[in-house]
Amino acid sequence: MNRASSLTAVALASALALAGCGTGGEQNTDAASETTSSTAAATGAGSPSSTPPGATSGEPIAEEHNDDDVMFAQMMIPHHQQAVDMSETLLAKDDIPADVQDFAQKVIDAQGPEIERMNQMLQTWEAPMSGEDSTSMDHGAGGMMSEEDMGMLTDAQGTDAARLYLEQMTVHHEGAVEMAQEQIEQGQNPQAVELARQVVEDQEAEITEMEQMLQELPDGS
């Protein structure tokens, strides 16, 4: 019998003892219920799967890091922020298909907390919020949109705006996946590497989702 089974047996025995000493059926039911909850907590039964450690969880950020960890955070923060900006631009428009609206909101909800997490990393490492390499993010590196690209998205309307957003965000996500894969290979900090793994997993799935939405968009604005 393993330790978890032993704990369960002891807990059930205690519940039966309490039932024998109790004065009412309601008290007996409450005792058994409380015992079951305590046993589940002790064994981990019934608890939902948690967010991977170090992604956007509250796990403390380790101080151990290398230059690749710092560069990853410095470059991914503006990359994520542009994705949020693109999504907010789209959501401000009328006549956007509901599934594309929902997707844009999902991007905001996912990448906003990741931005906060990466800011925490840089603060923990006492690193600047931006580095020399992060300035290149304004010039197409990592799938970043140019000012002209962002202007096109601002001007587009209706279905045309939805299509342009999905096309631009697909390129944007592909750049993020490439950056994250480099971090997985070269990074040292466990939380930064885990965040990079999460970026790859989430954004590869979203690329597939966007490809499907593009196929289903009607022609015209």
C-alpha positions in Angstrom: 0.0 0.0 0.0 1.5 3.4 -1.0 1.5 6.5 1.2 -1.5 8.1 -0.6 -3.6 4.9 0.0 -2.5 4.9 3.7 -3.5 8.5 4.2 -6.9 7.7 2.6 -7.5 4.7 4.9 -6.6 6.7 8.0 -8.8 9.5 6.9 -11.8 7.2 6.3 -11.3 5.5 9.6 -11.3 8.9 11.3 -14.5 9.8 9.5 -16.2 6.6 10.7 -15.1 7.3 14.3 -16.5 10.7 14.1 -19.8 9.3 12.7 -20.0 7.0 15.7 -19.6 9.8 18.1 -21.8 12.3 16.3 -25.3 13.3 17.5 -26.9 14.0 14.1 -26.8 12.9 10.5 -26.0 16.4 9.2 -22.8 16.5 11.4 -21.8 13.0 10.1 -22.2 14.1 6.5 -20.2 17.3 7.2 -17.4 15.3 8.8 -17.2 12.8 5.9 -17.3 15.6 3.4 -14.5 17.5 5.1 -12.4 14.3 5.4 -12.8 13.7 1.6 -11.7 17.2 0.8 -8.7 16.9 3.0 -7.7 13.6 1.5 -8.1 15.0 -2.0 -5.9 17.9 -1.1 -3.2 15.6 0.4 -3.1 13.3 -2.6 -3.6 15.9 -5.3 -6.8 14.2 -6.6 -9.3 16.4 -8.4 -7.0 19.4 -8.8 -6.9 21.0 -12.2 -3.8 21.1 -14.3 -1.8 24.2 -13.7 -0.1 26.7 -16.0 3.4 25.5 -16.8 5.8 26.8 -14.2 7.6 30.0 -15.2 5.3 30.9 -18.0 2.8 33.5 -16.7 2.5 31.9 -13.2 3.6 33.6 -10.0 6.6 31.3 -9.6 9.6 33.4 -8.4 12.0 34.3 -11.2 15.5 32.8 -10.7 18.4 35.2 -10.7 20.5 32.8 -12.8 20.5 34.0 -16.4 22.7 34.7 -19.4 22.8 37.3 -22.1 20.4 35.3 -24.3 17.8 35.4 -21.6 18.1 39.2 -21.4 18.0 39.7 -25.1 14.9 37.4 -25.4 12.9 39.5 -22.9 14.1 42.8 -24.3 13.1 41.8 -27.9 10.0 39.9 -27.1 8.4 42.7 -25.1 8.0 45.1 -28.0 7.1 42.2 -30.2 4.3 41.2 -27.9 3.3 44.8 -27.5 2.9 45.3 -31.2 0.6 42.2 -31.4 -1.5 43.8 -28.7 -1.6 47.1 -30.6 -2.6 45.3 -33.8 -5.4 43.5 -32.0 -6.7 46.6 -30.3 -6.7 48.4 -33.7 -8.8 45.6 -35.2 -11.2 45.5 -32.2 -11.9 49.2 -32.6 -13.4 48.6 -36.1 -17.0 47.8 -37.1 -18.1 44.8 -39.1 -15.3 42.4 -38.1 -16.3 38.7 -38.1 -17.0 37.5 -34.6 -14.4 34.7 -34.8 -11.7 37.1 -35.7 -12.8 39.5 -33.0 -12.6 36.6 -30.5 -9.1 35.7 -31.7 -7.8 39.3 -31.4 -9.1 39.4 -27.8 -7.4 36.1 -27.1 -4.1 37.6 -28.3 -4.5 40.5 -25.9 -5.4 38.3 -23.0 -2.4 35.9 -23.6 0.3 38.4 -24.4 -0.5 41.1 -21.9 0.4 38.9 -18.9 3.5 37.6 -20.8 4.7 41.2 -21.2 4.4 41.7 -17.5 6.2 38.5 -16.8 9.2 39.5 -19.0 9.3 42.9 -17.4 9.6 41.1 -14.0 12.5 39.1 -15.4 14.4 42.1 -16.5 13.8 43.8 -13.1 15.0 40.6 -11.3 18.2 40.5 -13.4 18.7 44.3 -13.0 18.8 44.5 -16.8 17.6 47.5 -18.9 14.1 47.3 -20.4 15.6 47.6 -23.8 18.9 46.8 -25.4 20.8 47.7 -28.6 19.4 44.7 -30.4 15.8 45.5 -29.5 15.9 48.6 -31.7 16.0 46.4 -34.8 12.5 45.2 -33.9 11.2 48.3 -35.5 12.6 47.3 -38.9 10.9 44.0 -39.8 13.0 41.7 -37.6 11.1 38.8 -36.0 8.0 39.4 -38.2 7.5 42.9 -36.8 5.2 45.2 -38.8 6.5 48.5 -40.2 4.8 51.8 -39.8 3.4 51.4 -43.3 2.0 48.0 -42.4 0.4 49.4 -39.3 -1.1 52.3 -41.3 -2.6 49.8 -43.8 -4.3 48.0 -40.9 -5.5 51.2 -39.5 -7.1 52.2 -42.8 -8.6 48.9 -43.7 -12.3 48.2 -42.9 -14.6 45.3 -42.4 -13.6 41.9 -43.9 -10.6 43.5 -45.6 -9.3 44.6 -42.2 -9.9 41.1 -40.8 -8.0 39.5 -43.7 -5.1 41.9 -43.4 -4.9 41.4 -39.6 -4.8 37.6 -40.0 -2.2 37.8 -42.7 0.0 40.2 -40.7 -0.4 38.4 -37.5 0.5 35.1 -39.1 3.9 36.6 -40.1 4.2 38.2 -36.7 3.6 34.8 -34.9 6.1 33.1 -37.2 8.7 35.6 -36.1 7.9 35.1 -32.4 8.1 31.3 -32.8 11.6 31.6 -34.3 12.7 34.0 -31.5 11.3 31.6 -28.9 13.0 28.6 -30.4 16.4 30.4 -30.2 15.7 31.1 -26.6 14.9 27.4 -25.8 18.2 26.4 -27.4 20.4 29.1 -25.9 18.7 30.5 -22.8 19.7 29.6 -19.2 17.0 31.0 -17.0 14.4 28.2 -16.4 11.4 30.6 -16.3 12.5 32.4 -19.5 13.0 29.1 -21.3 9.6 27.8 -20.1 7.9 31.0 -21.3 9.6 30.5 -24.7 8.2 27.0 -24.9 4.8 28.3 -24.1 5.1 30.9 -26.9 6.0 28.2 -29.4 3.2 26.0 -28.3 0.5 28.7 -28.3 1.5 30.6 -31.4 2.0 27.6 -33.6 -1.5 26.5 -32.7 -2.8 30.1 -33.4 -1.0 30.1 -36.8 -3.0 27.0 -37.7 -6.2 28.7 -36.4 -5.6 31.9 -38.4 -5.0 29.9 -41.6 -8.4 28.3 -41.1 -10.1 31.6 -40.5 -8.5 33.1 -43.6 -9.9 30.2 -45.7 -13.4 30.9 -44.3 -13.5 34.7 -44.7 -15.9 35.9 -47.4 -14.6 37.8 -50.4 -15.0 41.6 -50.4 -15.3 44.2 -47.6 
